[in-house]
Amino acid sequence: MLKKERASYILGRLQKEYPKPPIPLDHKDPYTLLVAVLLSAQCTDERVNQVTPALWELADNPLDMAKQTVEDIQAIIRPCGLSPQKSKAISKLSQILIEEHEGEVPADMEALEKLPGVGHKTAGVVMAQAFNVPSFPVDTHIHRLAQRWGLTSGQNVAQTEKDLKKLFPEDSWNALHLQIIYWGREFCSARGCDGTVCEICTTCYPKRKNPKVTLKP
């Protein structure tokens, strides 16, 4: 298969498997999504979803969150890991949203990336899932699968994002990044598939005999 043929097959297969992929992080508005995505760094979505109900009881909006001490925030989010940094980021970004954005999460990639604890991937998730702006957030899992499937040779997530955006139609991006994540978890995990096991790997590379070595970003 040529790269474009692989991309076309993969898009069709994932749309069939996950026609309406749900957002894995529980939230009720752009602010709670932003905080949940921030918490998910180096933490599972399941763990975040276990922690956030108590956090929302403490505060579920920038105004109330800014009134809380960093210590109180940290006490709740500690199970997510990196709690000292994350609690400070949540407190500070809440203050910035009040002072600079009238208490609202901005629907602007550049403004989001300026918030404490919010990197390019987190900002992309918020743009895609909270505001339905075409984005293609690439994490280490999508980076790994894109290499296994021959969609990129990028050595970092930034290059992988550029390559994927060129291959797939813009109106598919918001769902596709979730579809790839779900496929990776269910069929093409880091340990469960080495590039020679799952249906997409074997269809794209039927003659591949040896494990596909992927480069970590």
C-alpha positions, 0 to 999 in steps of 0.5 A: 500500500502507498501511504495515501492508501494506508491513510484511506484504509485506516480512516475508513476502518476507524470510522467503522469501529468508532463512529462516534468516539466519546471524549474519555475525560468526564467534564461539563464545560470548557473549563472542566475539560481544560483542567481534566486534560491538564491532570491527564498528563502522565496519568490515566484517564480512568484515574482522572475521572476518579479524582475530578468529582471531588475537585468539582465539589471543591470548585468547578469554575475559575472564580471558585477555584482561584479562591482555593489554596494550592494545598487544598487543590493538591490534596485532592489531585495527588493520585494523578501524580505531579500534584505539586506542579499541577495544583499550582498550574490549576490555581494560576490559570484560574486566576489568569482566566478571571483577570484576562479572559473574563472568567472564560476559557479562550477559544484560541490556541495561542491564548491557551498555550500561554496558560500555566500547565497547558502545552500544545497537545492540551490546547489542541484537545480543548480546541477540538473537543470544547470548541469543535475547531479542527485540531489534531492533538498528538500524544505519545500513543498516536505518535507510536501508532502513526509510525507503526502504520507508516504514516510518519517518520517524524521523530517528535510529536510536532512533525507527526502532527504535521504529517497526519494533518496532510494525510487526513481531511480536516473534517476528520481530525477531531474524531480521528485523534480519539479513534486512534487512541481507542484503537491503540488501547484496544488492539494496538497497545505498546505491549499488545502489538509490535506492528505485526499483530493488530488488524490495521498493522497486518493489513497495511503491512502484510509482509512485515515479519519483524516487530516495528521499532518506533522512535520515542518523541 
